[in-house]
């Protein structure tokens, strides 16, 4: 059987005859209803990760087929994007998101969510609460990535914390970190985006107003190579720099300065889905304000063009 899918093979193309996936043992077939275009998707078409196939890793959908967990059939679900082997030493040590044999939905070795159907391991799937809309649920994956920071860094109420970047991820990270009670400041370049946070009582500043800021923890959510240098300048000696940005290209880093100032450098990627779902279900995170546009899958090329336009926040694809 065939399906519609947005495919990247050196060129971004919408095709109507892409093979519909067949779930192997332990996996489920999910009918995608809504998907989100992420900055990582935009970077892939610029060469990041060298991925060819169906793009997309932020989604909500309905389980169509699942031999190993028939109780999931008909359930709305979201899914963790890393499919681990479960057998290697890394998996047995409880680090499946770093499994050396993993595939990653729409990013590495596994077709993604910009299609009518996808497959994922049953263990990756999380039911969506009935009261939660698809427009909220589709933010689970990036919100989980924001929650990962609090898994990695113990933020004290007295800590001065800066989130650098007012894009989609930066706005989610800021809302999550604000719940810790830390002394938070969000630094960005777009007044209208920062206003989303100001309305929630989160302090913000434009980049030119924050040159002398020094913080215990700085989170780089800029998505650009120059974001590291700006974030590094804000970290006090023996402070912590958290890197959330992924992009195509190479960054030049002065490692000596990191050594001299004894700065702790933390890479931060995917995160836990259950707390992200709880935050959304309790209405503690505003995602509706982050949605700029919704396009049908048939207009996915226009949606990608819109998502890549400077200043655009989240663009969604209505699949089914």
C-alpha positions as CSV (number, residue, x, y, z in Angstrom):
1,X,0.0,0.0,0.0
2,X,1.1,3.6,-0.7
3,X,0.7,6.8,1.2
4,X,1.5,10.6,1.0
5,X,4.8,11.6,2.5
6,X,7.1,14.6,2.6
7,X,10.5,13.1,1.5
8,X,14.0,14.6,1.5
9,X,16.5,12.9,-0.8
10,X,18.6,15.9,-1.6
11,X,15.4,17.6,-2.6
12,X,12.3,18.2,-0.6
13,X,9.4,16.5,-2.4
14,X,5.8,15.6,-1.6
15,X,5.0,12.2,-3.0
16,X,1.8,10.3,-3.2
17,X,3.2,6.8,-3.7
18,X,5.5,6.3,-0.8
19,X,5.4,2.7,0.6
20,X,3.3,2.5,3.7
21,X,5.4,1.0,6.6
22,X,4.6,-2.4,8.0
23,X,5.3,-2.7,11.7
24,X,7.7,-5.5,12.8
25,X,7.2,-7.3,16.1
26,X,7.2,-4.9,19.0
27,X,6.2,-1.9,16.9
28,X,2.9,-0.2,16.1
29,X,1.5,1.4,13.0
30,X,0.3,5.0,13.8
31,X,-1.9,7.1,11.6
32,X,-0.5,10.6,12.0
33,X,-3.1,13.4,12.6
34,X,-0.9,16.4,13.3
35,X,2.8,17.1,13.1
36,X,5.1,20.0,13.9
37,X,8.0,21.4,11.8
38,X,11.1,21.7,14.0
39,X,14.3,23.6,13.5
40,X,16.0,20.3,13.2
41,X,13.9,19.5,10.1
42,X,15.0,22.8,8.6
43,X,18.6,21.9,9.3
44,X,18.3,18.5,7.8
45,X,17.4,20.0,4.4
46,X,20.6,22.0,4.8
47,X,22.7,18.8,5.3
48,X,22.5,18.1,9.0
49,X,22.9,14.4,9.9
50,X,22.9,13.4,6.2
51,X,19.4,12.0,6.5
52,X,17.3,10.9,3.5
53,X,13.8,9.8,3.9
54,X,10.5,11.0,5.4
55,X,11.1,14.0,7.7
56,X,9.4,14.9,11.0
57,X,9.6,13.8,14.6
58,X,7.0,15.9,16.5
59,X,3.5,14.3,16.1
60,X,0.3,13.1,17.5
61,X,-1.6,10.2,15.9
62,X,-3.9,7.2,16.4
63,X,-2.7,3.6,16.7
64,X,-4.0,1.6,13.7
65,X,-2.2,-1.8,14.2
66,X,-0.3,-3.2,17.1
67,X,0.1,-6.9,17.6
68,X,2.0,-6.7,20.8
69,X,-0.3,-4.2,22.6
70,X,-3.8,-4.5,21.1
71,X,-5.2,-2.3,23.9
72,X,-3.5,0.6,22.2
73,X,-5.5,0.3,19.0
74,X,-7.6,3.4,18.5
75,X,-5.7,5.4,21.1
76,X,-4.3,8.8,20.5
77,X,-0.6,8.7,21.1
78,X,2.6,10.7,21.0
79,X,6.0,9.0,20.7
80,X,9.6,9.2,21.8
81,X,11.8,9.5,18.8
82,X,14.7,7.2,19.7
83,X,14.2,3.5,18.9
84,X,16.8,1.6,20.8
85,X,17.9,-2.0,20.3
86,X,17.3,-2.9,24.0
87,X,20.2,-5.4,24.0
88,X,23.5,-3.5,23.9
89,X,25.5,-2.4,27.1
90,X,24.2,1.1,26.7
91,X,20.5,0.0,26.7
92,X,21.1,-2.4,29.6
93,X,22.7,0.4,31.6
94,X,19.4,2.4,31.2
95,X,20.6,4.9,28.5
96,X,18.4,3.9,25.6
97,X,18.4,7.4,24.0
98,X,22.1,6.9,23.5
99,X,21.9,3.4,22.1
100,X,24.6,3.2,19.4
101,X,22.3,1.0,17.3
102,X,19.3,3.3,17.6
103,X,17.2,4.8,14.8
104,X,15.7,8.2,15.3
105,X,12.3,9.2,13.9
106,X,12.7,11.4,10.9
107,X,16.4,12.1,11.7
108,X,18.4,8.9,11.4
109,X,17.6,5.6,9.9
110,X,13.8,5.7,10.4
111,X,11.1,7.4,8.3
112,X,9.4,10.2,10.2
113,X,6.0,11.9,10.9
114,X,5.4,14.0,7.8
115,X,3.4,11.1,6.2
116,X,0.1,9.5,6.6
117,X,1.6,6.7,8.7
118,X,4.7,5.9,10.8
119,X,5.9,3.1,12.9
120,X,7.5,3.2,16.3
121,X,8.2,0.6,19.1
122,X,5.3,0.1,21.5
123,X,7.6,1.2,24.4
124,X,8.0,4.6,22.8
125,X,4.3,5.4,22.7
126,X,2.4,7.4,25.3
127,X,-1.4,7.8,25.4
128,X,-2.7,11.3,25.1
129,X,-5.2,12.4,27.8
130,X,-8.8,12.7,26.4
131,X,-9.0,16.4,27.5
132,X,-5.9,17.4,25.6
133,X,-6.2,18.7,22.1
134,X,-4.0,17.6,19.2
135,X,-2.6,21.1,19.0
136,X,-1.4,20.8,22.6
137,X,-0.2,17.2,22.3
138,X,1.9,17.8,19.2
139,X,4.2,19.9,21.5
140,X,5.0,16.9,23.8
141,X,8.4,16.0,22.1
142,X,9.9,19.6,22.2
143,X,8.5,20.2,25.7
144,X,10.1,16.9,26.9
145,X,13.4,18.2,25.5
146,X,12.9,21.4,27.6
147,X,12.2,19.2,30.7
148,X,15.5,17.4,30.1
149,X,17.4,20.4,31.4
150,X,15.9,20.0,34.9
151,X,16.9,16.3,34.7
152,X,20.5,17.3,34.1
153,X,20.9,20.4,36.2
154,X,19.7,21.0,39.7
155,X,18.4,24.6,39.6
156,X,18.3,26.4,43.0
157,X,15.7,29.1,43.7
158,X,18.7,31.5,44.2
159,X,20.3,30.6,40.8
160,X,20.5,33.3,38.2
161,X,19.5,31.6,35.0
162,X,19.5,32.9,31.4
163,X,17.8,31.3,28.5
164,X,19.3,32.7,25.3
165,X,17.0,32.5,22.3
166,X,13.3,33.3,21.7
167,X,12.5,30.7,19.1
168,X,10.1,27.8,19.6
169,X,12.4,25.8,21.9
170,X,13.6,28.8,23.8
171,X,10.0,29.8,24.7
172,X,9.3,26.3,25.9
173,X,12.5,26.0,27.9
174,X,11.8,29.4,29.6
175,X,8.3,28.3,30.7
176,X,9.6,25.0,32.1
177,X,12.5,26.7,34.0
178,X,10.2,29.4,35.4
179,X,8.4,26.7,37.3
180,X,11.5,26.0,39.3
181,X,11.4,29.4,41.0
182,X,14.9,30.4,39.8
183,X,15.9,34.0,39.0
184,X,15.2,33.7,35.3
185,X,15.9,36.0,32.4
186,X,15.1,35.3,28.8
187,X,17.2,37.1,26.2
188,X,16.1,37.3,22.6
189,X,15.9,39.5,19.5
190,X,12.2,39.7,18.8
191,X,9.9,41.8,21.0
192,X,6.7,40.1,19.8
193,X,8.1,36.6,20.8
194,X,9.3,37.8,24.2
195,X,5.9,39.3,24.8
196,X,4.6,35.7,25.0
197,X,6.7,35.2,28.1
198,X,6.1,38.7,29.5
199,X,2.4,38.0,29.6
200,X,3.2,35.0,31.8
201,X,5.3,37.2,34.2
202,X,8.7,35.9,32.9
203,X,11.4,38.6,32.8
204,X,12.9,39.2,29.3
205,X,15.4,41.4,27.6
206,X,16.5,42.2,24.1
207,X,20.0,41.0,23.2
208,X,21.5,44.5,23.2
209,X,20.2,45.1,26.7
210,X,21.9,42.1,28.3
211,X,25.6,42.5,27.4
212,X,26.7,42.7,31.0
213,X,24.6,39.9,32.4
214,X,26.4,37.2,34.4
215,X,24.5,34.0,35.3
216,X,25.0,30.7,37.2
217,X,23.4,28.8,34.4
218,X,23.0,29.8,30.7
219,X,20.9,27.7,28.2
220,X,21.7,28.3,24.6
221,X,18.5,27.8,22.5
222,X,19.5,30.1,19.6
223,X,20.0,27.4,17.0
224,X,22.9,29.3,15.6
225,X,26.7,28.9,15.8
226,X,27.2,32.4,17.2
227,X,24.8,31.6,20.0
228,X,27.5,29.6,21.8
229,X,29.8,32.7,22.0
230,X,27.0,34.9,23.3
231,X,26.0,32.3,25.9
232,X,29.6,31.7,27.0
233,X,30.1,35.4,27.6
234,X,27.2,35.3,30.1
235,X,28.4,32.3,32.2
236,X,30.2,33.2,35.4
237,X,33.3,31.2,36.4
238,X,32.3,27.8,37.6
239,X,28.9,28.3,36.1
240,X,27.0,25.9,33.8
241,X,26.4,26.2,30.1
242,X,23.6,24.0,28.6
243,X,23.6,23.5,24.9
244,X,20.3,22.9,23.2
245,X,21.2,24.1,19.7
246,X,21.7,21.7,16.8
247,X,22.6,22.9,13.4
248,X,24.4,22.0,10.2
249,X,28.0,23.3,10.4
250,X,31.0,23.5,12.7
251,X,31.4,25.8,15.7
252,X,34.8,27.3,16.7
253,X,35.2,27.0,20.4
254,X,37.9,28.5,22.7
255,X,38.3,25.5,25.0
256,X,41.1,27.1,27.0
257,X,38.7,29.8,28.3
258,X,36.3,27.1,29.5
259,X,39.1,25.4,31.3
260,X,40.4,28.6,33.0
261,X,36.9,29.5,34.1
262,X,36.0,25.9,35.0
263,X,32.8,26.1,33.2
264,X,30.6,23.0,33.1
265,X,29.4,22.3,29.6
266,X,26.3,20.1,29.2
267,X,24.8,18.8,26.0
268,X,21.0,18.4,26.3
269,X,18.8,16.6,23.8
270,X,15.7,14.5,24.2
271,X,13.7,14.4,27.4
272,X,11.0,12.5,29.4
273,X,7.5,12.4,27.9
274,X,5.4,11.8,31.1
275,X,6.2,15.1,32.8
276,X,5.8,17.0,29.5
277,X,2.3,15.5,29.1
278,X,1.5,16.4,32.8
279,X,2.5,20.0,32.2
280,X,0.4,20.2,29.1
281,X,-2.6,18.5,30.8
282,X,-2.5,20.9,33.8
283,X,-2.3,23.9,31.5
284,X,1.0,25.0,33.0
285,X,2.6,25.6,29.6
286,X,1.2,28.0,26.9
287,X,1.7,26.3,23.5
288,X,-1.2,27.9,21.6
289,X,0.7,31.2,21.4
290,X,3.6,29.5,19.7
291,X,1.5,28.3,16.7
292,X,2.0,30.6,13.7
293,X,0.2,28.5,11.0
294,X,-1.4,25.2,10.2
295,X,-1.1,23.7,6.7
296,X,-2.5,20.5,5.2
297,X,0.0,17.9,4.2
298,X,-0.8,18.6,0.6
299,X,0.7,22.1,1.1
300,X,3.7,20.9,3.0
301,X,6.3,22.6,0.7
302,X,4.6,25.9,1.4
303,X,4.6,25.0,5.1
304,X,8.3,24.4,5.1
305,X,8.9,27.7,3.3
306,X,6.9,29.4,6.0
307,X,8.7,27.6,8.8
308,X,12.0,28.7,7.4
309,X,11.0,32.4,7.3
310,X,12.8,34.5,9.8
311,X,10.7,35.3,12.9
312,X,8.2,32.4,12.4
313,X,7.4,30.2,15.4
314,X,5.7,26.8,15.1
315,X,4.2,25.6,11.8
316,X,2.0,22.5,12.0
317,X,1.1,20.0,9.3
318,X,-2.5,18.6,9.4
319,X,-2.0,15.1,8.1
320,X,-5.3,13.2,8.8
